[in-house]
């Protein structure tokens, strides 16, 4: 039996031209998680998507954790979907994403309106009706995420097979994004596209989803756990 922890990145720079940066709060969220992890089983392997916010979340997690750092593998299969492409295909005004981000930061374009646009853009993408318009279709994205998870499990099985027998359990941490976590949860639980979009909306920054796997069986132990943030104070709980 092995454990895989899917960790969403800390709060990114929502409303900025470059979203792929942790905010100050996002960096602190990751440190809080790292400190919390001191009471958890020590990670034996770490994976991370290669987006900047994934690496920054890992770095700040380790600052809070202050324990022995296991080997880390970057894997682009755990990267998030391209939200700029999805919004641009939905509405041409989003083709100038930097301009729209500036409007958001000035509060000329309300967060509520953005959420509505983003939800509709995601629904259009997931419908698979317009697959040829996107750089990566919904189906391609899901297959990429599941393939990345399979890579991790295959490597863990191989390492277990070649290692001396022991009662030691693999504790694998993966620093990734909400959409990636949702796609993996959908595959494990057999959820519909409609339901997984609802799950995606609820995944908090630095939340942890735990998978258990043995041989070819994978189960979810818990989903979207952000207890470390509620202990620190509800102001630390964010969605993006």
C-alpha positions, 0 to 999 in steps of 0.5 A: 500500500502506498499513499499519494498526496495531490497538493494544490498550489498556493494562491496565485496572482489572480487579476495580474497579467502573469497569473503564474506567480504565488501571492504573498498569501500563497507563499505563506499558505504553503509554509503553513502546510509544510509546518503542518506536515511535520506531524505527517509521515515524511515524504519519500518522493516528491513530484511537481508540475513545472509551472512556476507556482508549483515550484514556488509552492514546493519551495515554501512548503519545504521552508515550513517543513524543515525536514529532510528533502527527498528527491524531486521530479518535475513532470509536466503531466501535472500542469494545469489546463491553459485557462488563457486559451480556454477563455480566448476561445470562449470570447474574443475579448479574452485574447488580450489577457493582459488587458483583461487582467488589468481591468480585473485588478482595477475592479472595473471588471468584477470578480463575479463577472469573471467567475461567470465567464470562466464557468461558461468557458470551462463548460464550452471546453468540456462539452467536446463540441469545439475540440479542434479550436483548443490547444489541448482538448478536455479529453487530451487534458484528462488523458495527460493527467491520468498518464502522469499519475500512472507514471508515478505509480509505475515508478513506485511499483518498480522501486518497490519490486527492486528494493529489499522487503520492508514494512515501509510505506511510500509517501508520495507528494505531488504539487499540482493544480486544481484542474489536474486534481479534479481530472484524477478524482474523476477517473478514480471515482467515475464522476461525470464531467458536470459533477467534476466541474463542481468539484473543481470549483471547491478545491482550495489553495494548498488543499490535500487530496490523498489517494491510496494505491496497491497493485492496480487498485486506486482509491480516494482516502480524502478529498480537498483537505485544508485543515491546516488553513482553518487551524491558522485562521479562516482568512487563509482559506482561498479558492484561487 
